[in-house]
Amino acid sequence: MHAVVGQQPADIMRLAAKRGRVVVTNIHPADEIDVRLSMNDLIQLEKRIVGAIFGSVNSRRDIPALIQAYQDGTLDLEGMITREYPLDEVNQGYHDLRAATNIRGVLRMS
């Protein structure tokens, strides 16, 4: 699995192996509707490009289960945090997110 930031779909498709899948997980501006892809990648190499939002969860089922797992101590959310920001560093948090230098930052309100 690779995280690719700021690349065009055609470039990303080259990273996928034959019969591989590229999953687009970020949200693009509404006016960004055109992409260039290699038809050879799609047809002869059987590659796929799909979109996913929020991990494709069923929120009514999965979020209560995740909360319960956290409360039971079987889901370590704190271990997933890569950096914490105090409220007065909110702009730095967004900067780090855009620069892909921080993946799971948490903004502390206190």
Secondary structure by P-SEA (a helix, b strand, c coil): ccccccccaaaaaaaccccbbbbbcccccccccbbbbccccccccbbbbbbbccccccccccaaaaaaaaaaccccccccccccccccaaaaaaaaaaaccccbbbbbcc
